[in-house]
Amino acid sequence: MTTTSRVWKLGADVDTDVLAPGIYMKNGIEVIAQHCLESLRPDFAAGVRPGDVLVAGPNFGIGSSREQAAGALVHLGVRAVVAPSFSGLFFRNAFNLGLLLLTCAEAEQLQEGDAVTLVSAGVQRADGSVLPCQPIPDFLMDMVHAGGLMNVLKQRSQGIHHA
């Protein structure tokens, strides 16, 4: 993972209704994703590019258990979300869908538009300094690399196993 990513900065307590607004839940993920974060960042869905990274304050993904909150970010091509803490339900849904979450106590030091590289130790800034993140278990990284839990299960059923 040596690709440089652009940072989109959010605050604390970003809830699932902001990520996947309830009014659009009757639609498919394509429509839901176009409204992702619109109440906080009206420019987000149209401006985010594959490989970009969201950086937020504590409690990212609080609220309902809707899987579409993580699904919208995956659909838009978000590479990872970096925050000091995540809702447990959002954490599980994100990895199940192949979205990398990095728990980083110092995440809020990152700024809008920063160029960062995700490295095994954490998030590397343009100046070479690294903000440390909590290690991610191999089985969760397998889900990220495979594009989600369903893909891991399909690979296993075909006899493909990851180290």
C-alpha positions as CSV (number, residue, x, y, z in Angstrom):
1,M,0.0,0.0,0.0
2,T,2.4,2.7,-1.1
3,T,-0.2,4.8,-2.9
4,T,-0.5,8.4,-1.8
5,S,-4.0,9.4,-0.7
6,R,-5.8,12.8,-0.3
7,V,-7.3,13.5,3.1
8,W,-10.9,14.6,3.6
9,K,-11.3,16.0,7.2
10,L,-14.4,15.6,9.3
11,G,-15.1,16.2,13.0
12,A,-16.2,13.9,15.8
13,D,-19.3,11.9,16.2
14,V,-20.0,11.3,12.5
15,D,-23.1,9.1,12.5
16,T,-24.4,6.6,10.1
17,D,-27.4,8.7,9.2
18,V,-25.0,11.3,7.8
19,L,-23.1,8.6,5.9
20,A,-26.2,6.9,4.5
21,P,-29.2,9.3,5.0
22,G,-32.4,7.5,6.0
23,I,-34.5,9.2,3.4
24,Y,-32.5,7.4,0.7
25,M,-32.5,4.0,2.3
26,K,-35.2,2.7,-0.1
27,N,-32.8,3.2,-3.0
28,G,-29.7,1.2,-4.0
29,I,-26.2,1.9,-2.9
30,E,-25.5,3.9,-6.0
31,V,-28.1,6.5,-4.9
32,I,-27.3,6.4,-1.2
33,A,-23.6,7.0,-2.0
34,Q,-24.4,10.2,-3.9
35,H,-25.8,11.6,-0.7
36,C,-23.0,10.4,1.6
37,L,-22.0,13.1,4.0
38,E,-24.1,15.7,2.2
39,S,-25.2,17.4,5.4
40,L,-21.6,17.9,6.6
41,R,-19.7,18.1,3.3
42,P,-22.0,18.8,0.3
43,D,-19.0,18.5,-2.0
44,F,-17.9,15.1,-0.8
45,A,-19.8,12.6,-3.0
46,A,-19.0,14.5,-6.2
47,G,-15.4,15.4,-5.2
48,V,-14.1,12.2,-3.5
49,R,-11.8,10.2,-5.7
50,P,-10.9,6.5,-5.5
51,G,-8.1,6.1,-3.0
52,D,-9.0,9.2,-0.9
53,V,-8.9,8.8,2.9
54,L,-11.4,10.1,5.4
55,V,-10.0,11.5,8.7
56,A,-12.4,12.1,11.6
57,G,-12.6,12.7,15.3
58,P,-13.7,10.1,17.9
59,N,-16.8,8.0,17.6
60,F,-16.9,7.6,13.8
61,G,-19.9,5.6,12.6
62,I,-22.1,6.0,15.7
63,G,-25.9,5.6,15.3
64,S,-27.8,2.8,13.6
65,S,-26.4,-0.5,12.4
66,R,-27.0,0.3,8.7
67,E,-24.4,-1.5,6.6
68,Q,-25.0,1.1,3.8
69,A,-23.0,3.7,5.8
70,A,-19.8,1.8,5.1
71,G,-21.1,0.6,1.8
72,A,-21.5,4.2,0.5
73,L,-17.8,4.9,1.3
74,V,-16.8,1.7,-0.4
75,H,-18.9,2.5,-3.4
76,L,-17.3,6.0,-3.6
77,G,-13.8,4.4,-3.5
78,V,-12.7,5.6,-0.1
79,R,-9.4,3.8,0.7
80,A,-9.7,4.1,4.5
81,V,-11.1,5.9,7.4
82,V,-8.7,7.1,10.1
83,A,-10.1,8.1,13.5
84,P,-9.3,7.8,17.2
85,S,-12.3,5.5,17.7
86,F,-15.2,3.9,15.9
87,S,-18.6,2.5,16.7
88,G,-18.4,-1.2,17.2
89,L,-21.2,-2.0,14.7
90,F,-19.7,0.4,12.1
91,F,-16.3,-1.2,12.6
92,R,-17.6,-4.7,11.9
93,N,-19.7,-3.6,8.9
94,A,-16.8,-1.7,7.4
95,F,-14.4,-4.7,7.4
96,N,-17.2,-7.0,6.3
97,L,-17.5,-4.8,3.2
98,G,-13.7,-4.5,2.7
99,L,-13.3,-0.9,4.1
100,L,-10.1,-0.3,6.0
101,L,-10.5,1.5,9.3
102,L,-7.4,2.7,11.1
103,T,-7.6,3.5,14.8
104,C,-5.2,6.4,15.3
105,A,-5.1,8.4,18.5
106,E,-3.5,11.3,16.7
107,A,-5.7,11.2,13.6
108,E,-6.9,14.8,14.2
109,Q,-3.4,16.1,13.5
110,L,-4.0,15.4,9.8
111,Q,-5.5,18.2,7.8
112,E,-7.8,18.6,4.9
113,G,-6.0,18.0,1.6
114,D,-2.9,16.4,3.2
115,A,-1.2,13.8,1.1
116,V,-0.7,10.6,3.1
117,T,0.5,7.1,2.6
118,L,-0.9,4.1,4.5
119,V,2.0,2.1,5.9
120,S,2.0,-0.9,8.2
121,A,2.9,1.2,11.2
122,G,0.2,3.8,10.5
123,V,-0.3,6.9,8.4
124,Q,2.8,8.5,6.9
125,R,2.6,12.2,6.2
126,A,4.4,14.0,3.3
127,D,7.2,15.0,5.7
128,G,7.9,11.4,6.4
129,S,6.6,11.4,10.0
130,V,4.2,8.5,10.9
131,L,1.1,8.7,13.0
132,P,0.9,5.3,14.7
133,C,-2.3,3.3,14.4
134,Q,-3.4,0.2,16.2
135,P,-2.4,-3.0,14.5
136,I,-5.1,-4.7,12.4
137,P,-5.4,-8.5,12.8
138,D,-4.5,-10.5,9.7
139,F,-8.1,-11.9,9.3
140,L,-9.4,-8.3,9.0
141,M,-6.7,-7.3,6.5
142,D,-7.7,-10.4,4.5
143,M,-11.2,-9.0,4.3
144,V,-9.9,-5.6,3.1
145,H,-7.6,-7.2,0.5
146,A,-10.4,-9.5,-0.8
147,G,-13.0,-6.7,-0.9
148,G,-15.1,-7.9,2.0
149,L,-16.1,-11.0,4.0
150,M,-18.3,-12.4,1.2
151,N,-15.3,-12.5,-1.2
152,V,-13.1,-14.2,1.5
153,L,-15.8,-16.9,2.0
154,K,-16.0,-17.4,-1.8
155,Q,-12.3,-17.7,-2.0
156,R,-12.2,-20.2,0.8
157,S,-15.0,-22.3,-0.9
158,Q,-12.8,-22.4,-4.0
159,G,-9.8,-23.5,-2.0
160,I,-8.0,-20.2,-2.0
161,H,-6.6,-19.3,1.5
162,H,-4.6,-16.3,2.6
163,A,-1.6,-16.5,4.9
